[in-house]
Amino acid sequence: MSNYRLRLIYAFTLLVVLAAGAFSLNFYLQERALHALPYGFKKFSMSDPLPACARWKDHMPASRDPAAYRLYIEARKVWRSKIAWQFTREETTRILTDVKKAAELGDWGARALMAHFYLHGLGVLETNHVLDADPAKSVEIARMAAKEMQPWGLYDLGVAYEHGYGGAPYDVDLAWAYYLRAAQLGSPEAQMTLAQAYSDAGRLGDEKTMQQCAYQQGHGPAAYELGMTARIHKRFMEAITIYQEGVKFGNSNCAATLWLLFEDGHWTNAKDEEKTALKLLGVTVDPERSSRYKTVSEVLDVNPDLKLSQLDQVLPLPPAKLPPWSGVEDAVEPESYDKPTY
């Protein structure tokens, strides 16, 4: 073989090696960038102080366009009015059209709902299916919100990193860094996620602190967990009161717990000591109370957006007598027509 041909082979081989090296370096840098903590974020550590209680509403845009908000909220009401398989194609089409339009007009509530639709799809039957799931688009919206430090977007990105979907690489450390930042900015879902981590580590006081942060923002799942803890520790009046607040927040599990309590006059597997304590609090078998809580629970299963701020007026706790009512709508918070906020 001539020296000329040898030199060509050597040069070609060198080019291949250099190209492979450049590709590997570029791939490494891209992977490192994907897994890098954003500026201002830190890894979640059990040794760090707990995040201070914050309110997610304080970290959303100060104003909302009334027209975009109304378009979004009316579409959301329709979406929450039925079980998924009960919708017609016309209804799901209208929901999607209006929510998408409100999102395009800049309403962040509508954008968050579009992220949900992209993650799960819209329309569960062939007859009403109007949007295929597209996790990448869902994560794209969450990234937009996270860039603006909106708590819900930070939390949703954490979920994407924890499970590795929508273009977000699987990275548990990065997921928990996002959960921490979201909790610091008041995301009740993130606060509850941290609460579970503290519970798993046996730090029950810290678990309760984070649950209370979420509870103070009207987060129904936090009410349910705090009520259950109070029950376990035999603080029955506290438990019942917290469950009642959880119903006002729109939590179906809290309503179901009170439904079963008044159905039997005590909770399942209650010992004599608990039955006696509940009876002293005025808790007895009460078919009408039980029936009302059952109705409320079933309605909230379909529409957890409902806020039942008038609940005590139509379904007060014992020893108050039950006034007449015509249904769950009597307990619903009156609609506000003030300038929309979050």
N, C-alpha and C positions, 0 to 999 in steps of 0.2 A: 504494500500500500504506500502511495506517495506521501511525502511530508505535507503536501498541500491538502490532501484528503484528510490526513490525521488532524491538521490544524482546524479544518472545517468541523470535524466531529467533536473536537475538544471545545470549540467555540459554541457549537450548538448545545452540547452538554452543559456548559457553563451557564448559558442563557436559561436552560430549563431549570437548573438548580436555583439560579437567582430569582426566576419567576415564581418557583415554588416557595422560596423563602419569603418573597414579598407577599405572596398570597397568605402564607401562614401568619406572617406578622400582622397583616391587615385583618385577618380573621381574629387573631388574638386581641388586637386593639378594639375591634368591634364588640367582641364578647366581654371584654373588660368594661367597655362603656355601658353595655347593657346591664351589667351587674353592679355598676358603681353607685354609691349612695349620692343622691342629689345634694347640692350645697345646702347646709343648714340642717340636714338630717343626721341622725345618729342611730347606731344599732340599739335595739331594745335590750336592756339588761335588768335583771332582777335586783341588782345592787344599787340601781339608780333610784332617786326619789320618785314618788308617784307624780304623774302629771296633775297640775292643778285643775279643778273643775272649770270647764269653759262651756260656752254656749255656741252651738254650730251656727245659729242664726246671726251671731255677731260677725261671722266671717263670710257672709254672702253679700252680693252687691246691695248697696243701700237703697236702690229703687228698682221697680219693675214697671214695664210698660203695661198699662191697664188693659189695652186691647189684646195683647199677646197673652197676658195672664188669664183673661176671661176665656179666650179660645181654648187654652190648655186646660183650665179647671173644669169647663163644661165637658170636654172630651174625657177627662179623667173620671168625672162623675158617671158617665155612661159606661166606661170600662169597669168601674167598681159596682155597677148595678146588677150584674148577673154572674153566674158561674161560667167559666170560659167556653164550655161546649154549648151554652144556650144562645150565643150571639149569632146573628145572621151575618152573611158576608157584607151586606150593606152597612151594618153597624160597625164591623171591624174596619172596613174601608174608611168610613167617616172618622173613626177614632184615630186611625193612623194618619189620615190627611190633616186633621186639625192639630194633632200633637206635633207632627213634623213641621207644619207651618208656624206654630208658636215657637218651636225650637229655632227655626230659621230667623224668626224675628228677635231672637236673643233671650227668650225666657229660659232661665236655668232649670226651673222645675220641669219644663217640657223637655229640655235636653237630657235631664236625668231619666225621665220616663222613656225617651227614645233609646237611651243606653240599655235600659231594662228590656225593651222590645227587641233590640238587636241581639241581646244576650240569649233571650229565650224564644224569640219569634213571636208572632201575633196571629192567633187563630189556630185552635188545636185540631180542628176538623178540616177535611178537604173542602167542605162547603163554606167555611168561614176563614180559611187560611189566606192571609194577605201579605205576610212578611216572613221570610226564612230567617233563622238564626244566623247571625254574622258576628261572632265574638270580637273580631278585629275592629269592627266599627264601634262596638260597645266600648272597647278599651280606648279607642281613639277619642271618644267623647269624655271618658274618665280622665284621660291625659290632659285634655283641654281644661277641665275643671281643676285638676291637681296643679296645673301650671299657675292658676290663679289662687291657689291655696284654699280651695273650697273643700271643707271636711269630707263631704260625701264622695268626691272624686278621689281623694287620697285613700279613703277606705276601700273603695271599689278597686283601685289599682293594687292595693295590698292583697285583696282576694285573688286578683288575676295573677300576681306573682306567686302567691302561695300554691295555686293550682296549675300555673303555667299554661294559660290560654290567651287567645287573641293577640298573639305576637309578643306577649310578656313572658320572658323566660322563667322557668321554674327556679325560684330563689327564695327560700324561707327567710333568710336574714333580711333581704330587701323587703319582703312582705311585712315583716314585723317592724321594720323601720318606718314603713308607710302607716301601719296601724298606730304606732306610737305618735307620729306627727298628726294623724287624724284625731287621735284622742286628745292631744294637746290643744287642738283647735275646736274641740267640742263634739266630734262625731259620737253620738250615743252608741252606735254599733261598734265603733272602735273601743269605746270605754268598756262595753260589755265583753269584748274580745280580750282586753287586758285583764278584766275581772276574772275571766276563766283561767287565764295564765296564772294569776295569783292564787286562785283556788287550787289549781293543780300542784302548786308549790307549797300548799298548806298555809298560805298567808291569808287567812280568812278575814282578818280585819281590813286588809288592803282590798280584798275582793269586794267587801261590803262598801268601802269608800267609793270605788269605781262604779258599782251598781247605783249608788245614791247619786253620783254625778249624772248618770243617764236618767234616773228616775225624776230628778229635779227638772229635767227638760221634757217631761211628759212621755217618756219611753215605756210603752206597755210591757215588753219583755222584762225590763228591770223591775217593774212593779210585781210581776209574777214571781221572779226569783226572790225578791225581798220578802214578799208575803209568805213564800214557802219556808224561808229561813226562820221567820217569826213563828210560824206554826211549829216547826221542829223544836224551837226553844220555849214552847208553851206560852208564847205571848199572843194569845188568841185574839184579843181585841185589836191589837196592833196589826195582826195578820189580816183580819177582816177589813179593817180600815184601808190598808194598803191595797188589797184586792179591789175594793170599791173604787179607789183612785185609778187603778189599772183599767177598770171598765170604762171610766171616764176618758182615759187615754185612747180607748179603742181596742183593748186587748181581749180577744175572744177567750183565751185560757183563763183569765181572771174571772170573766163572767161565768164560765162553765164551772169553776171551782165554787162560786157562791150558789149557783144552781144546785149542785150536788149537796152542798152544806144544808140548804133549807129543804131539800127533798127528804133527807133522813134526820135532820136535826143535829147532825154531826158528820165529820168526814169519814171516809172508808177506813175500817180497821181501828177506829178510835177506841181507846181504853176508857174504863169507867171514870177515871180522873178527868179526862178531856171532856167527856159527855157532861159531867157535873159542872165543870168550869164554863162550858158553852151555855148550859141552861141558865146559869147565874147571870150571863150576859144577855139573856133574853132570846137566845137562839133555840128554837124548837122546830118541829116539823111544821112547815108553812107552805102549803101547796101553791098559793097565789104568788108568793115571793119567788119560789122555785120556778114556776111557770114563766114569770117575767124575765128572770135571769137566763132561762133557757132560750127564750125568744131573742134576747139581746145577744147571747152568744152566737146563735145561728146567723143573725144579721151581720155581726162583726166578722164572722168567718168569710162572708162574701165581701164586705166593705170595711176593712180595718182603718180606712181614712176617717171614719166618723169620729167626731169628738163629742162625747156625751156630757157636756158641762152642766146640763140641767138634770142629771140623773137623780140627785138627792131630792129633787122636787116630786119625782114620780116613783122612785124606788129607794126610799130612805132605809137606812139600817135600823134594826130593832134598837130600842123599844118603840120607835115611831110607828104609827099606823100607816098603812098604805092608802094613799089617795087614789081616786079613779085615774085611769089612763086609757089612751086609745091606741097605744103602740109605741115602738122605740122612737118614732119621730118626736114624741113629747119630750124626750131627753136630749135631743140633738142640739148642739150649740147653734144659736141663730146665725144665719149667714151675714157676714160683714160686707158692706159695700163701700168701706173706706178705701183709701189708696192702698193697693196690694203691697204686702211685705212678705218676708219669709217667716 
